[in-house]
């Protein structure tokens, strides 16, 4: 029956509907956006179930039933099925369904209409998507994963898609400069972190081009991109999915896209001599992680095991590199790299950064941090220089390189690992796999920064035109540690799993430049006590 609650408030539907062999009391509350069903005589745990309307995927009229394993027309087709999100273990989501039987056709239609109207109020949900599939990434399963696991869910949710199978490197990036991206509610990439990077570069570049922004200018304020990007993991590494969803699972990611989740994400731009090089959203690593990537690129025939082999080889080589790191500390900031505040759904630190960003945009307060604040400089010999926009957590490193890094706080965590013994460095690497403080070493320093620069000593020694960057901007110099072992002239940069060969870089963080179809990692991924 329908109960008008008076005034402008939406009605409340309460009916006795059959679920299985028993009658259940089913309620749809418009004000709370909640569908619930209750067993009047609960015989087991979980007799009360509810699902927020924001997590209902679709509702359909049911005109068939299963008898003896075969589908047959129902004698009285008065039933409807609700498809909704069911949380499983380890942050996984699944699509579940529940079918309610009605006493007459009018009541059934009333429920279907009410639920569909409620779903229409979910304005953040995408209606049309542009999908890029990398058929060669990872284990070459991208096309199969999309067709078997993702496409049926998009169809169920009435999402139309234009699918592009990429044929060569930068196919998606180039295509994004040609298509009308503004007619889509989002761009979906099926592949690994490399595929996401390609789509991200294409979309950011397209938005800046249309806005008249020169990407080669390292001081140019980039225009935010409101076209969300969805990631269907199908690669050898899926670091971004782990940081923004909590698991690399195609079904889970597809459901986040369907529900229209939105997670802002910081992006760092990399320049050299006023020339744009790349964008990065996860790891920018020089030294150890750069050497691993450089060596593994020569061993692609080994598959994913090449990373283990190259990692072990790089560890044994124990190369260090000399240079100068300069950075602008992130001040004011609510958190620090060594606190226990992990970035999770509804993170208050990221929310505060969003408020600050909106205030700056409203008042046009683009102040020059270079002049107002003092930069800091570190000269020395380093085993690794890592800059991370997110924790970079993965199954092998549950905490990641910087456990307290935030997705959208407008800063980057700069981790400097000075020259040390192999045993000490091994202890540091092991800390990534346990719960100990991985920065609690005398040879490891971590800073939360807005910008940083790096210049290799090899470049400083061979270029007489290189300026002493400490004379103009920097007030504090950190002393070098004693060194030993051998050294190479330079390494390369590991930029989100892609090589970047530059002896001098300038990196700047752009707060919440893009948005993903995600909501951050939820604290409680298994809510069986709440959902039926």
Secondary structure in CASP SS format (residue, H / E / C, confidence):
PFRMAT SS
TARGET T0000
AUTHOR 0000-0000-0000
METHOD secondary structure of the structure
MODEL  1
X C 1.00
X E 1.00
X E 1.00
X C 1.00
X C 1.00
X C 1.00
X C 1.00
X C 1.00
X C 1.00
X C 1.00
X C 1.00
X E 1.00
X E 1.00
X E 1.00
X E 1.00
X E 1.00
X E 1.00
X E 1.00
X E 1.00
X C 1.00
X C 1.00
X E 1.00
X E 1.00
X E 1.00
X E 1.00
X E 1.00
X E 1.00
X E 1.00
X E 1.00
X C 1.00
X C 1.00
X C 1.00
X C 1.00
X E 1.00
X E 1.00
X E 1.00
X E 1.00
X E 1.00
X E 1.00
X C 1.00
X C 1.00
X C 1.00
X C 1.00
X C 1.00
X C 1.00
X C 1.00
X C 1.00
X E 1.00
X E 1.00
X E 1.00
X E 1.00
X E 1.00
X H 1.00
X H 1.00
X H 1.00
X E 1.00
X E 1.00
X E 1.00
X E 1.00
X E 1.00
X E 1.00
X E 1.00
X C 1.00
X E 1.00
X E 1.00
X E 1.00
X E 1.00
X C 1.00
X C 1.00
X E 1.00
X E 1.00
X E 1.00
X E 1.00
X C 1.00
X C 1.00
X C 1.00
X C 1.00
X C 1.00
X E 1.00
X E 1.00
X E 1.00
X E 1.00
X E 1.00
X E 1.00
X E 1.00
X E 1.00
X E 1.00
X C 1.00
X C 1.00
X C 1.00
X C 1.00
X C 1.00
X E 1.00
X E 1.00
X E 1.00
X E 1.00
X E 1.00
X E 1.00
X E 1.00
X E 1.00
X E 1.00
X C 1.00
X C 1.00
X C 1.00
X H 1.00
X H 1.00
X H 1.00
X H 1.00
X H 1.00
X H 1.00
X H 1.00
X H 1.00
X H 1.00
X H 1.00
X H 1.00
X H 1.00
X H 1.00
X H 1.00
X H 1.00
X H 1.00
X C 1.00
X C 1.00
X C 1.00
X C 1.00
X C 1.00
X C 1.00
X C 1.00
X E 1.00
X E 1.00
X E 1.00
X E 1.00
X E 1.00
X E 1.00
X E 1.00
X C 1.00
X C 1.00
X C 1.00
X C 1.00
X C 1.00
X C 1.00
X C 1.00
X H 1.00
X H 1.00
X H 1.00
X H 1.00
X H 1.00
X H 1.00
X H 1.00
X H 1.00
X H 1.00
X H 1.00
X H 1.00
X H 1.00
X H 1.00
X H 1.00
X H 1.00
X C 1.00
X C 1.00
X C 1.00
X E 1.00
X E 1.00
X E 1.00
X E 1.00
X E 1.00
X E 1.00
X E 1.00
X C 1.00
X C 1.00
X C 1.00
X C 1.00
X H 1.00
X H 1.00
X H 1.00
X H 1.00
X H 1.00
X H 1.00
X C 1.00
X C 1.00
X C 1.00
X C 1.00
X H 1.00
X H 1.00
X H 1.00
X C 1.00
X C 1.00
X E 1.00
X E 1.00
X E 1.00
X E 1.00
X E 1.00
X E 1.00
X C 1.00
X H 1.00
X H 1.00
X H 1.00
X H 1.00
X H 1.00
X H 1.00
X H 1.00
X H 1.00
X H 1.00
X H 1.00
X H 1.00
X H 1.00
X H 1.00
X H 1.00
X H 1.00
X H 1.00
X H 1.00
X H 1.00
X C 1.00
X C 1.00
X C 1.00
X C 1.00
X C 1.00
X C 1.00
X C 1.00
X C 1.00
X C 1.00
X C 1.00
X C 1.00
X C 1.00
X C 1.00
X C 1.00
X C 1.00
X C 1.00
X C 1.00
X E 1.00
X E 1.00
X E 1.00
X E 1.00
X E 1.00
X E 1.00
X C 1.00
X C 1.00
X C 1.00
X C 1.00
X C 1.00
X H 1.00
X H 1.00
X H 1.00
X H 1.00
X H 1.00
X H 1.00
X C 1.00
X C 1.00
X C 1.00
X C 1.00
X C 1.00
X H 1.00
X H 1.00
X H 1.00
X H 1.00
X H 1.00
X H 1.00
X H 1.00
X H 1.00
X H 1.00
X H 1.00
X C 1.00
X C 1.00
X C 1.00
X E 1.00
X E 1.00
X E 1.00
X E 1.00
X E 1.00
X E 1.00
X E 1.00
X E 1.00
X E 1.00
X E 1.00
X C 1.00
X C 1.00
X E 1.00
X E 1.00
X E 1.00
X E 1.00
X E 1.00
X E 1.00
X C 1.00
X C 1.00
X E 1.00
X E 1.00
X E 1.00
X E 1.00
X E 1.00
X H 1.00
X H 1.00
X H 1.00
X H 1.00
X H 1.00
X H 1.00
X H 1.00
X H 1.00
X H 1.00
X H 1.00
X H 1.00
X H 1.00
X H 1.00
X H 1.00
X H 1.00
X C 1.00
X C 1.00
X H 1.00
X H 1.00
X H 1.00
X H 1.00
X H 1.00
X H 1.00
X H 1.00
X H 1.00
X H 1.00
X H 1.00
X H 1.00
X H 1.00
X H 1.00
X C 1.00
X C 1.00
X E 1.00
X E 1.00
X E 1.00
X E 1.00
X E 1.00
X E 1.00
X E 1.00
X E 1.00
X E 1.00
X E 1.00
X C 1.00
X C 1.00
X C 1.00
X C 1.00
X C 1.00
X C 1.00
X C 1.00
X C 1.00
X C 1.00
X C 1.00
X C 1.00
X C 1.00
X C 1.00
X C 1.00
X C 1.00
X C 1.00
X C 1.00
X C 1.00
X H 1.00
X H 1.00
X H 1.00
X H 1.00
X H 1.00
X H 1.00
X H 1.00
X H 1.00
X H 1.00
X H 1.00
X H 1.00
X H 1.00
X H 1.00
X H 1.00
X H 1.00
X H 1.00
X C 1.00
X C 1.00
X C 1.00
X C 1.00
X C 1.00
X H 1.00
X H 1.00
X H 1.00
X H 1.00
X C 1.00
X C 1.00
X E 1.00
X E 1.00
X E 1.00
X E 1.00
X E 1.00
X E 1.00
X E 1.00
X E 1.00
X E 1.00
X E 1.00
X E 1.00
X E 1.00
X E 1.00
X E 1.00
X C 1.00
X C 1.00
X C 1.00
X C 1.00
X C 1.00
X E 1.00
X C 1.00
X C 1.00
X E 1.00
X C 1.00
X C 1.00
X C 1.00
X C 1.00
X C 1.00
X C 1.00
X C 1.00
X C 1.00
X C 1.00
X C 1.00
X C 1.00
X C 1.00
X C 1.00
X C 1.00
X E 1.00
X E 1.00
X E 1.00
X E 1.00
X E 1.00
X E 1.00
X E 1.00
X C 1.00
X C 1.00
X C 1.00
X H 1.00
X H 1.00
X H 1.00
X H 1.00
X H 1.00
X H 1.00
X H 1.00
X H 1.00
X H 1.00
X H 1.00
X H 1.00
X H 1.00
X C 1.00
X C 1.00
X C 1.00
X C 1.00
X C 1.00
X C 1.00
X C 1.00
X C 1.00
X C 1.00
X C 1.00
X E 1.00
X E 1.00
X E 1.00
X E 1.00
X E 1.00
X E 1.00
X E 1.00
X E 1.00
X E 1.00
X E 1.00
X E 1.00
X E 1.00
X E 1.00
X H 1.00
X H 1.00
X H 1.00
X H 1.00
X H 1.00
X H 1.00
X C 1.00
X C 1.00
X C 1.00
X C 1.00
X C 1.00
X C 1.00
X H 1.00
X H 1.00
X H 1.00
X H 1.00
X H 1.00
X E 1.00
X E 1.00
X E 1.00
X E 1.00
X E 1.00
X C 1.00
X C 1.00
X C 1.00
X C 1.00
X C 1.00
X C 1.00
X C 1.00
X C 1.00
X E 1.00
X C 1.00
X C 1.00
X C 1.00
X C 1.00
X C 1.00
X E 1.00
X E 1.00
X E 1.00
X C 1.00
X C 1.00
X E 1.00
X E 1.00
X E 1.00
X C 1.00
X C 1.00
X C 1.00
X E 1.00
X E 1.00
X E 1.00
X E 1.00
X E 1.00
X E 1.00
X E 1.00
X E 1.00
X E 1.00
X E 1.00
X E 1.00
X E 1.00
X E 1.00
X C 1.00
X C 1.00
X C 1.00
X C 1.00
X C 1.00
X C 1.00
X C 1.00
X C 1.00
X C 1.00
X C 1.00
X C 1.00
X C 1.00
X C 1.00
X C 1.00
X C 1.00
X C 1.00
END
